[in-house]
Amino acid sequence: MEENEEKLEVKKPENEEEVKKLVIDLSKEGYPSEKIGLILRDKYGVYVNNFGLKISKILKEEGIWKNSDMKNINDNFEKLSNHLKENKHDYPAKRKLLKKGAKLKALKK
């Protein structure tokens, strides 16, 4: 890090309403709930639990919550499917694909 670089001063949210607004803004920028928690901790020095809040509950109240587990499993499923198109005899990958399919099915219920 160079000495000439300036650190940006970020205003630390001081009450629940400011934290909720910040969580909603970060979500609208496209960050998943796990990443929002890390950004709040690293950039703002705020732990949402200290305010008695949960990021997923805030996002559910606003109607913008997305199940990140389903997204991650679905992405992995697609990668495995594409891999198996080129590598038809990769049997361990076929088994993983079946397991991921079962997890997706269970999450959709």
C-alpha positions as a Markdown table, in Angstrom:
| # | Residue | x | y | z |
|---|---|---|---|---|
| 1 | Met | 0.0 | 0.0 | 0.0 |
| 2 | Glu | 1.4 | 3.4 | -0.9 |
| 3 | Glu | 1.5 | 6.3 | 1.5 |
| 4 | Asn | -0.2 | 8.6 | -0.9 |
| 5 | Glu | -3.4 | 6.5 | -1.0 |
| 6 | Glu | -6.2 | 8.0 | 1.0 |
| 7 | Lys | -8.5 | 5.9 | 3.1 |
| 8 | Leu | -12.1 | 6.7 | 2.4 |
| 9 | Glu | -14.0 | 7.7 | 5.5 |
| 10 | Val | -17.2 | 5.7 | 5.7 |
| 11 | Lys | -19.9 | 6.7 | 8.0 |
| 12 | Lys | -20.7 | 3.9 | 10.5 |
| 13 | Pro | -24.4 | 3.2 | 10.9 |
| 14 | Glu | -25.5 | 3.9 | 14.4 |
| 15 | Asn | -29.1 | 2.6 | 14.6 |
| 16 | Glu | -31.3 | -0.2 | 13.2 |
| 17 | Glu | -32.8 | 1.9 | 10.5 |
| 18 | Glu | -29.5 | 2.9 | 9.0 |
| 19 | Val | -28.3 | -0.7 | 9.1 |
| 20 | Lys | -31.5 | -1.9 | 7.4 |
| 21 | Lys | -31.1 | 0.8 | 4.7 |
| 22 | Leu | -27.5 | -0.2 | 4.1 |
| 23 | Val | -28.4 | -3.9 | 3.8 |
| 24 | Ile | -31.2 | -3.2 | 1.3 |
| 25 | Asp | -28.9 | -0.9 | -0.7 |
| 26 | Leu | -26.1 | -3.6 | -0.8 |
| 27 | Ser | -28.7 | -6.2 | -1.9 |
| 28 | Lys | -29.9 | -4.0 | -4.7 |
| 29 | Glu | -26.3 | -3.7 | -5.9 |
| 30 | Gly | -26.4 | -7.5 | -6.4 |
| 31 | Tyr | -24.6 | -8.8 | -3.3 |
| 32 | Pro | -25.9 | -12.0 | -1.7 |
| 33 | Ser | -26.7 | -12.0 | 2.0 |
| 34 | Glu | -23.4 | -13.8 | 3.0 |
| 35 | Lys | -21.4 | -11.1 | 1.2 |
| 36 | Ile | -23.4 | -8.3 | 2.7 |
| 37 | Gly | -22.4 | -9.5 | 6.2 |
| 38 | Leu | -18.8 | -9.5 | 5.2 |
| 39 | Ile | -19.0 | -6.0 | 3.7 |
| 40 | Leu | -20.7 | -4.6 | 6.8 |
| 41 | Arg | -18.1 | -6.2 | 9.0 |
| 42 | Asp | -15.0 | -5.2 | 7.0 |
| 43 | Lys | -16.0 | -1.8 | 5.5 |
| 44 | Tyr | -18.3 | -0.4 | 8.2 |
| 45 | Gly | -17.2 | -2.3 | 11.3 |
| 46 | Val | -20.8 | -3.3 | 12.0 |
| 47 | Tyr | -22.1 | -6.6 | 13.1 |
| 48 | Val | -25.8 | -6.9 | 12.3 |
| 49 | Asn | -26.4 | -9.3 | 15.3 |
| 50 | Asn | -25.4 | -6.5 | 17.7 |
| 51 | Phe | -28.6 | -4.7 | 16.6 |
| 52 | Gly | -30.6 | -7.8 | 17.0 |
| 53 | Leu | -31.2 | -8.1 | 13.3 |
| 54 | Lys | -30.6 | -10.8 | 10.7 |
| 55 | Ile | -29.8 | -10.0 | 7.1 |
| 56 | Ser | -32.1 | -12.7 | 5.7 |
| 57 | Lys | -35.0 | -11.4 | 7.7 |
| 58 | Ile | -34.5 | -7.8 | 6.5 |
| 59 | Leu | -34.4 | -9.0 | 2.9 |
| 60 | Lys | -37.4 | -11.2 | 3.3 |
| 61 | Glu | -39.4 | -8.3 | 4.8 |
| 62 | Glu | -38.5 | -6.2 | 1.7 |
| 63 | Gly | -39.2 | -9.1 | -0.7 |
| 64 | Ile | -35.8 | -9.2 | -2.2 |
| 65 | Trp | -34.3 | -12.3 | -0.5 |
| 66 | Lys | -32.9 | -15.0 | -2.7 |
| 67 | Asn | -31.9 | -18.5 | -1.5 |
| 68 | Ser | -28.2 | -18.5 | -2.1 |
| 69 | Asp | -27.9 | -22.2 | -1.4 |
| 70 | Met | -30.2 | -23.0 | -4.3 |
| 71 | Lys | -28.2 | -20.6 | -6.5 |
| 72 | Asn | -24.9 | -22.2 | -5.6 |
| 73 | Ile | -26.1 | -25.7 | -6.1 |
| 74 | Asn | -27.8 | -24.8 | -9.4 |
| 75 | Asp | -24.6 | -23.2 | -10.7 |
| 76 | Asn | -22.6 | -26.3 | -9.7 |
| 77 | Phe | -25.2 | -28.5 | -11.3 |
| 78 | Glu | -24.9 | -26.6 | -14.6 |
| 79 | Lys | -21.1 | -26.8 | -14.5 |
| 80 | Leu | -21.2 | -30.6 | -14.0 |
| 81 | Ser | -23.8 | -31.0 | -16.8 |
| 82 | Asn | -21.6 | -29.1 | -19.2 |
| 83 | His | -18.6 | -31.1 | -18.1 |
| 84 | Leu | -20.4 | -34.4 | -18.6 |
| 85 | Lys | -21.4 | -33.4 | -22.2 |
| 86 | Glu | -17.7 | -33.4 | -23.1 |
| 87 | Asn | -16.6 | -36.2 | -20.7 |
| 88 | Lys | -19.2 | -39.0 | -21.0 |
| 89 | His | -17.1 | -41.6 | -19.1 |
| 90 | Asp | -16.5 | -39.5 | -16.0 |
| 91 | Tyr | -18.4 | -41.7 | -13.6 |
| 92 | Pro | -17.6 | -39.8 | -10.4 |
| 93 | Ala | -18.9 | -36.6 | -12.0 |
| 94 | Lys | -22.1 | -38.4 | -12.9 |
| 95 | Arg | -22.6 | -39.4 | -9.3 |
| 96 | Lys | -22.0 | -35.9 | -8.1 |
| 97 | Leu | -24.5 | -34.7 | -10.7 |
| 98 | Leu | -27.2 | -37.1 | -9.3 |
| 99 | Lys | -26.5 | -35.9 | -5.7 |
| 100 | Lys | -26.7 | -32.2 | -6.8 |
| 101 | Gly | -30.0 | -32.9 | -8.5 |
| 102 | Ala | -31.4 | -34.5 | -5.4 |
| 103 | Lys | -30.3 | -31.5 | -3.3 |
| 104 | Leu | -32.0 | -29.1 | -5.8 |
| 105 | Lys | -35.2 | -31.2 | -5.7 |
| 106 | Ala | -35.2 | -31.1 | -1.9 |
| 107 | Leu | -34.6 | -27.3 | -1.7 |
| 108 | Lys | -37.4 | -26.6 | -4.2 |
| 109 | Lys | -39.9 | -28.2 | -1.9 |
